[in-house]
Amino acid sequence: MDAVPALEEPLKKVLGPATAKVMAEHLGLHTVGDLLHHYPRRYEERGQLTHLADLPMDEHVTVVAQVADARLHTFASAKAPRGKGQRLEVTITDGSGRLQLVFFGAGVHKPHKELLPGTRAMFAGKVSVFNRRLQLAHPAYELLRGDAEETVESWAGALIPIYPATAKLESWKIGKALQTVLPSAQEAVDPLPESLRAGRGLAALPEALLKIHRPHTKADIEDARARLKWDEAFVLQVALARRRHADAQLPAVARHPKPDGLLTAFDDRLPFTLTEGQQKVSAEIFTDLATEHPMHRLLQGEVGSGKTMVALRAMLAVVDAGGQAAMLAPTEVLAQQHHRSVTEMMGELAEGGMLGGAETATKVVLLTGSMGAAARRHALLDLATGEAGVVIGTHALIEDKVKFHDLGLVVVDEQHRFGVEQRDALRGKGKQPPHLLVMTATPIPRTVAMTVFGDLETSVLDQLPAGRSPIASHVVPAADKPHFLARTWERVREEVANGHQAYVVCPRIGDEEDDPKKAGKKKSPEDEAEKRPPLAVLDIAEQLARGPLQGLRVEVLHGRMQPDDKDAVMRRFAAGEADVLVATTVIEVGVNVPNATAMVIMDADRFGVSQLHQLRGRVGRGSAPGLCLLVTEMPEASAARQRLNAVAATLDGFELSRIDLEQRREGDVLGQAQSGTRSSLRMLAVIDDEEIIAEAREEAAAVVTADPDLTNLPALRTALDALLDEEREQYLEKG
């Protein structure tokens, strides 16, 4: 029998349809190979237990601990008015901290019998806060019973693999399923070229798979990890190297700007000088535009470092050279904002073909999905005839109806918000592939740039333009110190009294459409024990307008509003006709109101590090200093609080992006938004494994130069197809 199919065997044949269904739905695992590559997140030595003190909020965790005490409480409730309601509270400990488990109602009987003081078990559940203490409500558990012959030492020393799990599938069930498929690991085909494996002293793949799931010693784990990291780094870098190789073969129109054209006229009317960084990056871009292969460049810069200015100058250079330039924005709010600021910056240079337009002027058109039919027809005509040199739009630019006269440059703003097909469709609209400039305001550490954007050249803007003000950031512990929250609203009033404006950001909208199941239902005691739902824009706006911000002009902005309404709100806020904007993260990127100086982020612990940094970048954009207040109810010792402290402590986006990555280690580094598939990086920690990634990049480049189609490396070809399923490969292709 051929070796490969053993790993391609569907799980339902091996584990039965019920288990296979849960694995597919909750973990995206479909075949024996998928399960073998679902590696343990960590290992517990039975004697050395998880740090309960460090548990992350709102996440599904597995802990190994010992029962310290268990108490059964009886109480009266609506269902049991005679005092027959029961609640079991169990305290578990691991030596580092304590954690409360709580069971209600009919669910108390089994754990009451089994979870006696001194019992050791694995517990799995979602971490929540009740009465300002961490707890697991109704956790699943598996008792750890030593065999009779087992000594305390061998029992305590055994390595228990803890798998990334979900509420429907606990770690120990995954472990049992793996026991069933582990013999198939012997048939795994090794993708690494033999010379590379031998040269670096790496274990063979079947051996690495056995050791990662059933290690006898810590050295086994190290061997297996070293090998599996190389697999991931190398196969990924081969995909990127093949992409770079293919791109180098593509033709493109070289774009040379006219010496006294639109770009020169634009530069002459700028009221400030470009920073050194902007000049250097512009020079790199102009060099790329002048070559006969498509530019593939990533422009990353701090919030407010002037990326839009650099991108606009590149667009004008292309218009000068007879082409058209398109800027793709992720949301209508942002497309409209970009259109406004570009036409303002260009002045009469944006009035091509109009009375009063400058001689070198071009037309700048906006194209979004919600435009009226007549305006849309005009815009499409201007693009098809070449009358419009610059177009700014949302994904509406990608529709088949949109035809360009000669598309020379595509600028993608906030690249991680766009899917693969969208970028590809826009690239297909030029006579030859257009040049591509990708902008991101999320600073990316070098290793991620090598991994995620490995087929793009990178330019970094790390200086802030003159006149930008510093932003002071503080954590507001609302639960510990409620008077701090009152002071927060006083600070907002003070900013408004000084003629400034403020944002208040909330995690959700709050019209119960968010979760129709919960709408209008009375909560059970179990629900009450869970952490309260995230604060909502509509509720907070109403509370503020009636309470601490009474008398101020408070408006709301969120993603479910009609596009025209959203634009009207942003226009009023930009014009100073509203004092406070209560919004969701729709304001996260690109919104530019220099007069807004304060931002209050409610339930700040529910946002990621990079997202908080992005949001904070919306204030301090003028000459007055900015203020960002991060409101949280998380306890001082929690990981969420540490994360907020880190954000408050630094304005350095690169530093924060490292912290963010370290915390999202199991997240999909390759950006789930792009492909909707699971991460192909399971073992590689992008921050810690910089050396492996850099070495793998060199090895991959050498392999691809020698054999671009991998004709002599069929096992590597197979691994490439498996690791980078078609969708993923497309994502890498479109950069």
N, C-alpha and C positions, 0 to 999 in steps of 0.2 A: 504494500500500500504506500502511496506517495506520502512523504513526511508532512507536507504543509497542512493537508486537510484535518489532521488531528486537532490543530489549534483553531481550525475554522468550524469545527463541529458546533452546531447551535446548542446553547445551554439547556434549552428545553428537552433535548434528547438525553442530556447527561444528568440534569438535576430535577427534571420534571417541569411541567408547564407552569405550576403555581409560583415556585421559587424563581423560575426564569423570567416570568412576567414582572415580578417585583424588581428583579435586578435590571431588567431593560428599562422599566419606567423610572426608577429612582436613581440608578447609577449609570444608565446608558451602557450596560454590559450585555452583549448579545452572544458572544462566542466564548469557547474555552480560552482562546488567546486573550480576549478582553479581560477575562477574570484573572488569568495568570499575571497580567500587567496591572492589576488593581493592587498596588503595593501597600503594605502596612504604613500607617502614618507615623507610628512610633512603636516602641516595645515597652511593655511593663515587666520589670522584674518584680515577682510577687512581693519581695521584701522591700522594694523601693518604689513608693507609690507616687501617683501624679500629684502635682502641686495643686491642691484644691484652691489655694489662694489666688492662682492665676487664671481661673476659668474665664473664657470669653462670654460676654452677655449674648443672649438670644441665639446662641449656636448650639447645635446638637453635639453633645460630648459623650465620651465613654471614659469612665474612671474606675480604677481598681482601689477599693478602700475597705476599711473594717468598720463594722457597726459599733458605735460607742454606746448609744442608748436608744431605746424605742419607747414611745409613750402613746397610749390610745386615749383620745379625748372623746367624750360624748357630749352632744350639744343639741339644742332644739333648732329646727329649721322648718321652712314651709312644707317640705316633704315629710319631715318627721317631727311634728309639733310636740310630741311627748318626750323630747330629749333623747330620741333614739338615733339621731344622726351621729355618724362616727368619723373621726379623722385620726389617722395614724401619723405621728411625726417621728421620723427616724433620723438620728444624727450620725453621720459617718465621718471618719477621720483618716488622714493619710500621714499624720505626723507633721505636715506643713500647715494644715488648716482644717476647718470643719465645714461640712455642708449639710444642709437640712433637706431631707426627702419628705414629701407629704403625699399621703394616699387618702382618698375620700370614699364614703359610701360603701357600696358592695366591694369595691376594690381593696378594702383593708384586710380581708380575712387571710388570704394566702401570705402576704408579706408579714402580717402579725405573727403567724406561726413560724415563718422561716428566718426573718431578719432579727435574730436574737443577738444581744451584745456579744462581741467576739467573733461573729460570723464574717468571713471575708467573701466579697463578691465583686463582679463587674457590674457597674450601673450605667445605663445609657438614657439620656433624656435631654430636654432643652433647658438651658440655664435661664432662670428668671429671677426677679427680685421681688421679695414680699417682706413688708415691714423692714425695708432697708437691709435685708439679709439675702445672700444668694441661696437659691433653692432649686431642686428638681421636683416638678409636680408629676406624680404617677410615672416614675421612671421604669423602664424595663430592667430586669436584672438577671444575672446568671451566677449561681453560687459557685465558689471555687472550692471544690472538695479535694483534698489530697488523697492519693491512694493509701491504703493501710500501711503498705511497706515504705512509703515515702518518708524520708526524714524531713524534719523542719527545714534543714539547710537546703536540701535539693528542691523542696517545694518552693521555698522563698527565692531560690536562684533561677528558677525556670523563666525563660523569656516568652512572654505572651504577646503575640502580634496584635496591635490595635489598628483596625482598618477604618478608613474614611467611611462613615456609616450614615444612615438616615433613620428617621423615626420608624419607618416600616421595616427596616432591615438592620438589626444590631450587628455590631462588630463580630460577636462570637458566631452568629449564623453565617456570616461571610467566611469566617475561618473554617467552619465545618464544610461549606461548599468547596472551598479551596482544597481541603484534604482529598475530596473526591477527584478533582481534576489534576492534582499535582503530578501524577505519573506521566501525563501528556507533555510535561515540560521537557522530557528527554527528547521529544521530537521537534523542539523549536529550532528553526533554521537561523544560523548566525549571520547577521548582516555585516559585521565588521570584516573588512579585508584581513585575511590571515596575517599578512605582514604587519599590519597596524596592531592587531591584537597581541601578537608575539612581541613586537617591539616595545609595547607598553606594559607587558606582563599582566594582561587583563584575563580574568576568568572566562571560560566558555559560557555562552548564553544559557544552556540548560542548567549548568552548575549554579550560575548566578540566580536563576529563578528559584531553584530549590533552597538556596541559602537565604534568600530574602524572605521567603514564607515560613521556613522551618529552621531558623538558625540554632546552632547548638551553643555558639559563643558570640561575643560581641565582634570578634574578628571576622566571623562569617558575614555579619551584617555589613561591615566595612567593605569587604571584598565584593559583595553583591552590589552594593550601592555604587562603588567606583566603576564597576563594569556597566551597570544600567544607565548611569549618568552619561557615560561615553556614547552609548547607543543613541540616547536622545539628542545629545549635543551634535553628534556627527551626522546623523540622518537629517536633522533639521538644517545643518549648515550645508549639506550636499544639495538639499532642495534650493536653498538660497543661492548657492554657487552656480547651480544650473540656470537659475533665473537670471543672474547677472550675465552669465555666458550668452544666454539667448537675447537679452536686451542689447548686448554689445553688437549683435548682428542686425538689429532693427534700424531702418532708415528714419530720419526726421528732417524737417526743413530747418536749416540754420537760420537764426533770426538775429540780424545785425541792426541795432537801432540807428536811425539817421542822426548825423552829428548835431543838427539844429532843429530837432523835431519836438514832438510832444513831451518826451522825457525832460529835455533841456528846459522847455517852457515851464514844466511843472516844478522842476528843481528851483528855477529862478523865483517862483512865487512863494516858496516855503518860508514861513516866518521864523524858522529855527534851522540850526545846522544838524545834520544827521550825526548820531553818535558814531564813534570809531567802529563799534561792532556792526552797526547798520551798513556802514560803507564797505567793511570787509566782506560781509555776507552778500551784499549786492554784487560785489565784484565776482564772487564765486558763482553766483547765479548767472550773471551776464556771460561769463566764460562758458558755462554749460549751454546756455541758449544759442551760442554761436557755433556749436558743433552739430555734425550731421547724424548724431544718434540722440534719442530722446533723453532729456534730463530726467533723472529720478532723484529728487532731493527732498530731504526732510528738514524743515526749518523749525527748530524748537527754541523756545525762549520763555523767560519768566513772564508771568502775568504782567501785561503793561510794558513789555520791553520794546514795543514798536514793530511787531511782526507784520501788522497790516500795512504799514508804510513800506516795508521792504517788498512785500508781495505786490502792492500797487505799482511800485516803480518797475518791477519785473513785467507786470501786465502792460504798462505804458511802453516799455521797450519793445514788446512784441507787436503792439499796435503800430508803433513807429516803423517796424520792419514789414508792415503790410498784413499782419495776421490779426486774429481776434483772441481775446483772453476771457476765460470763464472762471468765476469764483463760485464754488459750491459750498453753501452753508448748511449746517444740520437742522436749523429750525427757521420758520418764517420770521419770528421776532429778530433773529440774528441776521437773516438775509436783508430785511428792511433796514436794520441798523447799519449794516455794512454799506448798503446803497446810499443811505443818507450821508454817512460820514465820507464816503468816496466822492460823492458829488459836491459836498461842502469843500473838501480838500482841493478838488480840481477847479472849482469855480467855473469861469467861462470856458475852461478847457473841456468841460463835460457837456458843452452845448453845441456839439457838432451839427451842422446843417440848420442851426437856428439863428434867428436874428440876434446879433450881439455875441454870438459864439466866436471864439478866437479862431484864427486862420488854421492853426494846427489841431483844432479841437476834434474830438470824436464824440459819439453818443454813448451814454452809460445807461443800460436798460436793466430793469428788475423783472424777474420772471418767477412767480410763485404759483402754487396750485390754486390759491383762492382768488386770483385776479379776475376781474370781470372779462367777458368775452371780447369786448372791443379793445381794451388795453392789451389783452393777451395777443390778439391778432396783430396789433401794431408792433409789439415786441418781437413776435416771430418773424415778421416781415423784415424788421431792422437787422435781425440776425442773419437771415437768408441772403439779404442783399449785401451784407458787409457794412451797412450804414453804422451799426453799433459795433464799436471796437471792443467795448467792455460789457460783459453781462454778469449780473450777480443774481444767484437764485438758489432755490432749494432743489430737491431731487426732481422737481418738475422739469429741470433742464435736461433730464435724461430721457424723457419720453420720445417715442419714435417721431412724433410730429416735429420736434425741434431740429431744424437744419441750420448748420453754420455755413458761412461763405468760405472761411478758411481758419479753422480753429488751430491756434498755435501753442496755447498754454492753458493748462488746467490747474487752478489753485484749489486745493481741498482744505477747508478750515476744520479744525478739530477732527482729524482723520478717524479717530477711533469711533466716531458716531456713524460712520458710513459703512454699508455692507459692500462686499466684494463686487457684486454684479453692478451696483450703482457706479462704482469708479470705472469699471470696465466699459460700461455702456457709454460713458462720457468720453473715454479715451478712443472709442471707436468712431467718434464723430468727426475726426480730422481727416484730411485727404491722406496724410501719413500720420503715424502716431504722434499726438501732441506732446510737448514737454510737460512734465508733471512736478508740481511743487506742493508738498504736503506740509501743513502747518499744525503744530500742536503747542498748547500752552501748558501741557503737563510735562514738566521736565523728566527726561528719561535717562536713567543711568546708562553708562556706556555698554554694559553687558546686554541690557534690554535692547538698546539700539542695534547691537550686533545680532540679537536673536530675533526680535520682532521685525525690525526694519532693515534686515541684513542686506536687502537688495537696493537700499537707498543710500546715497551719500548724505552725510549729516552736517548741517550748519547750526551753530548755537549762538543765540543772542543772550549774553548774560549781563549786559549793562542796562540800567534803567535810564530813560531819557531825562535830561535836566528838568527840574520843576516838578518831578513826581514826589509825593510826600510819603514819609514813613507811616506804617500802620501799627498801632499798638493793639495787641491781642490779649484778652484775659479770659480765663475760665470762670463761669459764674455757677457755683455749686448750689442750685436752687433748693435741693432737699436739706443740705446741712445748714444753709444760711439764707432763709427766705428773704431777709431784708436786703440781700444782695440783688435779688430779682427786682424788688421795688426800686432800688438805686439804678438798675439798668434802664428802667423806663424814664426815670428822672434824667439820665444822661441823654436819652433820645430827645426828650423835650428841650434840653439845653442846646443840643445841636440845631434843632429846628429854630429855637429862639435866636440863634446866631445866624439865621438865614440859610442853614444847610438842610439836607434831606437824609432820610434813613431807609434802610431795607430791614424787613423782618422775614427770615426764611424758616419755613416749616417743612417737615418730611412728607406730608401728604395733603390732599386737597380737602377731603372731609365732607363730601356730600353723601356718604354711605354707599355711593356707587362703587367705591373702592372694594367693598366686600358685601354684596347684596345678601349673602347668607346671614350676616350678623345683624343686618338692619332690623330694627324693631324687636329683636329677641331679648328676653330677659337673660341676664348672665347667670350661669350656674356658679356655685362656690368655687369649682375648679377654675372657671374663667376668671373669677375675681382674684384668685391666687396668682394668676398669670400677670405679667407686667401690663400696665395700661397701654392702649393703642397709641401710636405716635400722634403728636400734636398736629392739628390740621389748620390750614390757611383760613378757611371760612370761619372756624370757631375762634381762632386767635384774633382775627381782624375784628370780629364783633366784640369780643371781650375788651380789646384795647380801645376801640372807638367809644365804648360805653364807660370804660374805666380809666386806667392810667394815662391814656393818650386822648382823653375826651377833649373835643375842641380842635384837634389837629385834623388835617385832611388825609384820611386813611383810605387807600385803594388796594384792590387785590389783583393778582396776576397768576394764572395757572394754565396748565397745558390743555385743559378741556374747554377753555373759552374760545369763541369764534375768532379766527385770525384778525378780522377787522377790529374786534373789541380789544384784543391783545395789543395791537398796534396803537390804538387810540390811547390805551392806558400808558404805554411806554412813552408816547409823544407827550402826554400831559405831565408825566413824571419828569421827562427830560426838559420840559419847558418850565418846570418849577411850579406847576399848578397842583401838585399833590405833595404832601410833606413826608408821608410814610407809605412805602409799598410793601404789602404783606404778600409774599410770593413763595412758590415752590422753586426747585432748582432750575426753572426755565431761565432764570437770570444768570446761571452759572458762568456762561461763556460769552465774552464779547460785548456785553451790555456796558455802555460807556456814558455815565452821567457824572461829569467831574464835580458837580455840586453835592453829590451824595457822599457823606463823610462817615456815617455810622452804619454798622450792620449787626443785627442780633440774630444768632442762629439758634433756634429752639430745638431741643432734643439733639444737640450737636453730636452726641455719641452715635447717632444712627447714620451719620454720613462717613464716607471714607476720608482718609487723610488728604488725598489729592483733590477730592471734591471740596473739602473745607478750604484748601488753599486757593482753589479756583474762585470760590464764592467770595472769599476775603478780598481777592483782587478787584472786586467791583467797587471798593471804596478807596479813598486816598488817591484818586486819579486826577485831582486838581492840585491847587497850591495849599489847601488846608489839610492838616494831618488826618489820617483815617483812624477809626476805632472799630475793632471787631470783638464782640462779646459772645462767647461760646457757652450757652446755657445747657446744663445737664443735671439729671437727678442721680447719676451714677455715684456709687460710694468712692471715696478717696483711693482705696486700694485697688479698685478694679482696673483691668487692662484698658477698658474704654477711656477711663479718666487719664491714664498714662498717655494714651494716644492724643487726647485733647491737649494735655500739658505740652506734648512735643510740638503740636501745631502752634500753640501760643508762644512757645519759646523761640521759634525761628521763622524768618521770612524767606529762607533759602529753599526754593522749590526742589532743588536737586537732593538736598538733605532729606526733605520730607518724602520725596519719591522713594528713597531708599527705605525709610521707615515703613512706608505704605506697602512696598513690595515684601518686606520681611514679614509684615502682618498678613499679607494675602498669599502667603507661600503656596497654599493649595489652590489658589484661584487660577484662572486660565490666563497665564501670562500673555498668551497670544491673542487675548482680546475676544471673549466669547461673542461680543457684539458682532464681530466680523462674520462669524461662520455659523453660530448657533450649535456648534458641536463641542464635544468635551475637549478638555485640554490634552495636547499631546505631550505636555511636560508633566510627568508625574514624579520624577525623581530629582530632576535638575532644579537646584535653587539658584535662580538667575543671579542673585547678588553674590552668594558665597562661591559659586563655581565659575567665576570670571576666567580663571586660568584654563579650565577644561574647555570653555566655550571658545576662547581665543585660539587654543591649540587645535580644536576640532575644526575651526574655520580654516586654518592653514592646511590641515590634512585634506579637508573637503575640496578646497580650491585646487590642490595638486591632483586629486583623483579626477575631478571634472575636467581639468585642462587636458589630462592624458586620455580621458575616455568620456566625452560629454554625455553619451547615451547610456553609459554604464553597461555596455555590451558584455564586458568580461566579468561583471559583478552581478550575476542574476539575483543572489540573495539580498544584496543591497537594494536592487530595484524593487524586489518584493516588499522589503521593509519600508521603502519610501512610499509605496502604494498604500501600505497598511497604516503607517504613522500619519502620513498626510493624505487622508482620504481626499477624494476629488475636490470637495468644497474647500478643504484646508489648503490644498495646493493652489487653488485659484486665489485664495486670500493672499498667499505668499506672492503669487504672480502679479497681482494687481498692486502690491505694495501700498 
